[in-house]
């Protein structure tokens, strides 16, 4: 059999197996680290990984609606180039030949970037965002651009010009937001990892709801230049992956100073994969019960308390602590500053919830914004002081399980306040400190629950280490959604806004 025919047979087999919800050697379900090892050994090639993802996307994206744009030809072209390097023994690193998805508010040169809005339906950037440039240099393959809550304005991913994203664990529920498409794609094995953005919890919320790993780094550690902003002072970019190690691999590729990024911080280069392996037995874990444990769903409370019990045994112990309040910081004026020109010209091209948000933001007073910005700076300068008697904190990522898609759409289109939907995650964007969400169990209804671990500024290594230790002590991250090719998609209930 010739090389070409062998490859054709392999791809046909992968497609046939994917049609049954499977893959050869579970290729599409490998971790980044596992797939990388097989590429380096020659047991897998980049085109095989791309084809495995494309086969699953063809079957499952119509169900979860995770992708706005699938970059099939672009990905296959990248894969062939990286396969040639593989044959020559040239490897760029652990992301060499690995298919990665990008939230569709992250600019990609020559590939449209919509932010899930009609406003940007035909927007094609001329340059890559800095994080995209770094991923490409590391050998990552762009498999597509993922769906999100329009302009990252909300926490459900139900409000999108391209339709709602659905949770792979329960298609009638949301995956959380705003990086819902990225988390759903990772959970459904449509890609090996993804990037999301986090302004009020938009990486960690969908990671929790989709039972994957989502890391929001320290503010300024990863570049946000070339990313459609929500609130620049709070915007973060970080990885979503199936394991803690994969998140560390992605962080290694994108972290680092960008002189042209006004949010970027010049922090010394670190190896987060190496740091992730440090011992955790001497780490002191704080439990910030008030207000983060208030009004928890009973199932969430039970699973998080079980997780804290595991952490207590592997670390130096756990005790109750307090973190500073952040409710007096409001920076919505930054959102309006970016959207003013578009919103003034074409307000009706925005979805109803975003229209409401921008109308409210337009009324923000400059004096209120300045005071909030000053409070933000003081909180960030002093937040490490809160960690004097402990090293890390652990708490529920979310207090509740995800809403149904229909309920989320109705809630998004109502005039009810939206901040409560962000719950536990938002303060950590204000603090600007690293925070990770990892799977910690499932409710009796089969809905995932996440545990959040956070630490002082630039403590990503310790955060990853404790998260990995918990991951290794449990089995939650090994579960996969019950998606099948014949899984029906629940209908949407029409609303007045539809």
N, C-alpha and C positions, 0 to 999 in steps of 0.2 A: 504494500500500500504506500503510495507516495505521501510526502509530507503534507501536500495540499489536501489530498483526500482524507488523510488521517485527521487533519484539523476540521475538515467539514463534517466527518463522522462524529468527532468529539462535540462540536457545537450543536449538531442535530440531536445528539444524546442529551446534552444539557438542556436544550429547549424542550425535549419530550419529557424529561424528568421534572422540569420546572412546571410544566403543564399539569402535573399531578401533585404539585405542591412540594416537590422534592428537588434534589440536585445531586450530581455525582460527588460522592464523599462529602455531601453537605457543603459544597463549595461556597455557595452564597451565604451560608451561615457561619463561615469561619470568622474569627476575629482578625483584625488587621495584623496583629503579631503572627498569627498562624498562617495567614495568606502570604505574608511577607517571607516567612521561613520557607514556604513551598516554592515561591518564586526564586528565591536565592538558591535553592537546591535543584531547580530545574524541573520540579514535578508539576508546576503550574506556570502558565504564561499570562501576561497582562491581557491579551485578547480573550483568553478563556474566562477570566474574571469578569471582563466587561460583558461578554455574551451571557454569562450566567445572570448578571444583574439585569440586562436588557430583557431576557426571557421572563424574569419575574415581574419586571415593570409592566410588560405587555399584559400580563394576567391580572396583577393585583393593583396597579395604579388606578384603573377604572373603579375599584372598590374603595380605596383609601384616599384617592385624589391628592397624593403627596407631592407630585411634580406638576409644575406649570409648564416647564420646558424640559424635554429629554434630548440631550445632545448626542444622539446616537453616532452620527458620522464623525463628529469632533472627537468623541471618546475612542472610537475604533482607530482613528488616525493617530491619536496619542499612544494608544496601546501598541500599535505596530512599531512606532519609533522606540518605545521603551522595551519592546521585545527584542529589537535589534541590539539595544544596549545590553540586555540580559544575555544574549548569545555571546557578546563580546566580553562578558565578564565585568561589565561596568554597572555598578549599582549605586543609585543616588542616596540610598538609605532605606529605612523600613517602610516608607510610603511608595517605593518604586513599583509602579504598575497597579496601585490600589485605587479602585473606583470610589470617588468621594462626591457627595452632593453639597450644594451651596444654597443657603436660604436666598430667595430671589429678591433680597434688598442689597445683595453684595454684588458690586459691579463686575461684569465679565466682558472683556473686549470682544466686540463683534457678535456677542450673544445677548439677546434682549434681557433687560433687568427691569421687572415690572413693579416690584413691591406689592404685588397682588392687587393692583389698582388700575382702573380704566384710564386714570390720569397718565400712567406710564405704559400703556398697552403696547406702544410701538417704540419704546425707548431702547436704543442700542448703544451702550457706552463705547467710547473709543479706547479706554484703558481699563486694565484689570485693577481691582482693589488690591492694596498691598498684600493682604493675606492670601489672595488668589495667586499673585505672583510668587509668593513664597511656597505655596503648595505645589505649583507647577515645577518650580526649581527642585523641590524635594521628590519629584517623580509621581505625584498624585495625578489621577485621571479624573477629569470633570465629567460625571455621568449625567448631570442635569441640575436644574434650578428648582428649588422646592417651594411649595405653596406656604402661605403665611396669613396671619391676620393682617388686613390691609394696612400698609405702611407701619406695621408692627404696633398698632395702636391698642390692641386688646389681648386678652389672655385666653381666647378660645380657639382661634383659627377657623371659626365658623363664618366670620365676615370676610369674604374675599370675592373680588370680581370674578375669580375663576371657580367659585363654588367652595363649600366648606370642606375642610380636611376631616377625615374620619379616623377614629382610634382603631388600630389593628386588633386590639384585644376585644373590642365591642364596637361594631361599626355604627351603632346608633348613638355612640358617645363621642365627645370631642377628644382630641389628643392634647388639649391645652394649647397655649400660645405664648408669644406669637410665632415661635419657631415650630409650629405644629407639624408642618410638612417634613422638616428635617428629622424630627424624632420619629414620626410615623414611618418614614423611609428606612431608617436604621432598624427599627423594631421589626419591620416586615421583610428584612433582608433584601431590600431593593438597592442598597449600597452598603459599603463597609464602614462608613463614618460620614459625618456631615459637620458643617459649620452652622451655627445659629448666632443670633444676637440677643442680648439681655439688657433691658433697661429697667424693668420692674419684675423680672422673673422669667423672661421669655425663652431661656435655655432650660432652666431648672424645672419649671412647671411642666412642659411637655415631656421632659425626661422622666419626671415622676409618674405622669399619667400613662406613659408608654413603656415603662419598666426598662429604661436604658440609662446610661450614664450621661449627665450633662454638667459641664464645668464652666462656671463664670470666673474668669481670672481676675486678679487685681486690676483695678482701673488703670489703664495706660500701658499694661504689660503687652497686650496684643493690639496691633494697629486697627483703627476704625476708618482710616482714610480710604475713600472709595466705597463706603457703605452709606446707603440712604439713611440719614439720621432720624431718630425719633426725638431724643433729648441728648444732645452731645455731651453734656456734663454727666450723664448717667449711662451712656451707651457703652456696652462691652461686646466683644466678639469672642466666642469660644467653641470648643468641640462638643459634639454629641456622638456617642459611640456605644458599643455593646459591652465593653469592659473598661475598667479603670486604666489598665495599661494602654489600651488604644487611645484613650483620652490624653494620656501623657505623651504618647507618640505624636499625636496631632498638635498638642501644645508646643512640643519641641520645635515643630516646623514653623509655626506662625508667631511665636513670641519673639520680642525684640524691638529695639528702638527704631522709630521712623521719624526722622528729623522734620519731614513735611507734614506730620500729623500733630495738630495742636494738642491732642489729648495724650500723646505718647510720652512715656517716662523712660529715661535712660537708666535701665536696670541691668546689672551684670548678667551675662548669659549663664543659664543653668541647664543641667541635664535632668529633666523631670522624670524620665524613666529610671534613672539611677536613684534620684531622690525618693521616688515612690517605694524603693526597696529598703528604706531605713527602718530600724526597729521602732515599734510603737509602745513598748512595755512601760516606758517612762513618761508617756504623754498624759497630761491631765485634761480631762474632758469636762467642760462646763455644760450644764443643761439650763438654758434660759427659758424657764417655764412661763413667766409673765412677759408679754402677752401671747407668746408663740404657741402655747398649749391650750389657750382658751377656746371653748366651743368646738373641740375636735369631734369629728365623726367617731363613734365608738370603735369601729373597725380600724380606723387610722390610729387612734390612741393605743389600741392593743398591740398593733404591729410595731409602732414606733417604740413603745415601752419594751417590747421583746428585743428590738434592735439595740436599744440603750443597754439592756442587760448583757448583750454580747460584747459591746464596746467596753463596758465596765470591767469585764473579765480579762480582756486583752490589753487594756491600757492600765494606767496607774490608779485609776478610779474615776468616779464621776460625782459632781456636786452641783447644786443649784447656783446659778450666777445671774447677773443682770447685764443687759446691753442698753446703750443710750437710746432714747426715743428719736424718731425721725419724722414725725407727723407734721412738723412745722416747716418742711422743705417742699416747696412747690415751684417747679421750673417749666411749666407748660408753655411759657412764653417762647422758649427755644423751639418748640414744635411749630408754633405759628410763624416764627421768623423764617423757617425753611419753607413752609407751605404757602406763605402769604401771596406770592405771585401766582402760583397755580390755583389756589383757592379763590382768589379774587376774580380770576379769569374764567374758571370752569368749576364752580362749586358743585354742580349737579353730577359731575363725573366721580365724585367721592361717594362711597357707601354711606348710608344714613348715620350709623354710629360715628364715623369719622367726621362727617359734617357737623354733628353735635359737638364733638370734642374740639374741633377747630373754631367753631363759633364761640365756645366758652373761652378757649385760649386767647382769642383775639381781644378779649376784655381784660386780660391780665394787666396789672399796673406795673410800670417800670420800677417803682419804689419797692413793691412787694417782691419783684424778681431779684433786685439787688440784695435785699435783706436775706432772701432764701439762699442766694449764691454765697453770701458771707457765712451763713450758718453751715452750708455744705462744706465749705473749706475748713471751718473749725472742727466739724465732726471728723473729717478725714485726717486732720492733723493729730487728733487726740484719740482716735478709735483704738489704736494699739494699746493705750493705757488700760482699756477695759479687759485686756488679756493678761494683766499682771499676775494673777494667781491661778491661771489655767492656760492651756496651750491652744485648745480648739473648742468649738461648741458643736453640739448635735441637737437636732430638732426636726419636727416634721417639715418636709418640703412644702406640702400643702395641708391645710386642715381638713379638706373635704375631697371626695373623689370627683371625677369629672362629670359635668352636666351632660345631658343628651344634646345632640346637635340641634334638635328642634327647640328645646328650651333655651339653649345658648343664643340662637338667632333671635328669638323673641326678646330675651333679656338685653342683647346688644342693641336692638332697635328701640328699646324703651328709653325713658328719660331717667331711669333709676341711676344712682351713683355707681361708678364703675371701679373705684379704687379697691373696695373690699375683695374683688375677684383676684387681686394680686397677693393678698394676704401676707404670708410669712416671708416671701422672697424679696419684696421691695426694699426693706431696710438695708439689705446687704449690697444693693446697688448704690444706695446713698453712702454707706460706709466705704464702698469701693474696695472691699476685701474679697479674697477668693472664697468661693462657695461651690460645693459640688452636690448634686443629687444622685443617689444610687438606689437601686431597687431594694426594698426591704420587706416585700410580701404582697399578698393579694387578699382582697376581701372575699367573703363567701360568694359574692356575685362574679368573682373573677376579675375585678378591676385592680390595677396595680396601685401600690403606695410607695412613695419615695422617702428616703431619709436624707436630710441635708447636714453636711459637715462643713464648717467654715473656720477660718483662722485669721490672724492679723495680716496686714499688708505683706505681700510677697512670701507668704508661707505655703505656696502651692505644693511644695515637696511634702510637708507634713500632712496637709489635707489629703493629698493623693495616697500617702502611705497608710493613713488610718482607713480611708475608703477601701483601699485594696485589701487590707487585713480583714475588714468586715466581709468583703466580697469573697475572699478565700475561705472564710469560716461558714459561709452560707451557700445556698444553691439557687437563690432567686434569679440571679442573672442568667442562669442556664435555660430558663423557661422561654418558650416561643409562643407567639400569638396563635390562636386556633383558626387561622385563616386557611381556607381551602378554595380551589378554583370555583366551586359551586356555592360558596357562601353568599347569600343574597344581601343586597344593599337596601337598607330600610328607606322608605320614601320620606321626602321632606314634606312637612306640613306647611302649606302656604300661609304667609303672613301679609299684613297690610302693606309691608314694604317690598313685597315680591311681586 
